[in-house]
């Protein structure tokens, strides 16, 4: 069975953590130096990055009507204005869906009621261990004003799937996690369309 084979290879490849020392503390970002002993007895040194206490985050596909989805615009490093799905960190007292609903509400003022976890991945597995969850939210309950932090400035707008496709194809949406979320959205819509065809028959 493939699971047994892969699990066996993982166990044979796993290294032993020897030491872990913090070498930089920038508040939001910390850097650790980690030494590992490989299965062949060689020792290697790696740097690991911990952001915001190693909290998980979410990228949210927020469906606000039959064919409209929320995208946000905000400043990132190198003065890049990033076009992306709403996103943010999940707090310690929250589950993924609750945290995702809160993040969309804070960034856009849209309060959505229903959600599901689509996928989970580690974006920078060579240097980080925190996870990002892709969440699909729908059913708008109400719309209020944004509730941004003091250091945030975010614009937002509703886009159709075709418009988001244009933004993906013309590299307005540059984040790998957001591109992955888009392809999950495409898959969700394909499944929904197939189900509608079956129901009509």
Phi, psi and omega in degrees: 000137186300324180301314181296319180296312182294317178300322179295316179294321177301314180297324180286339183266341188297134178266168177253126177288124182263306179218156177216120185228134177285126181247351177205135177229105179254019182085272180291327182241129174238148178237133179242144172258123184240135176250133182236148172254118182282164179302337178270013177076002175282147177255139178231157178242134178230155172255130176244141181253131177242118179252134174051046177070021180063030177290147170289160178228171176224149169247128192245119169277102186257106181269117187252354173199187183305320180218046176225137183227149182275132168237148179242155179239122178209158182284134175239189182294160182061025178059031175276129170271111185271132173260123188201166170290152176305145182204167178171178183273147176269125181283163187299329184267012185243149165272172187297317183293314180299315179296323180291318176300317180297315182298316179297318180297317181293319186281332188232340186087355178277126175256118180250155190250330188243141180205162175213148176280127183263314182196164176225137179212164174253114189289328183229069190293344178284342183220353181224158177239357181290151185255152173240131180255134172265124186236140177251116179245148176208179179068091179286126177272314179199170178228126180233191176283157175299153176232070186276154171289165183299331183262016180248142170221108187230129167259157180214161181200154175271137179228148173281167177300317180297322178293320177295322176302317178299316181295324176294310185293337179254017171062027169288324175265110189252339182293135179298320179296323178290323176295320176298317179299321179299317181290332172291321176300316179301319179293318178300314182293324177297316179294319179296318179296320178296320179294321178296323178295318180294321180294319181296326179290000000 
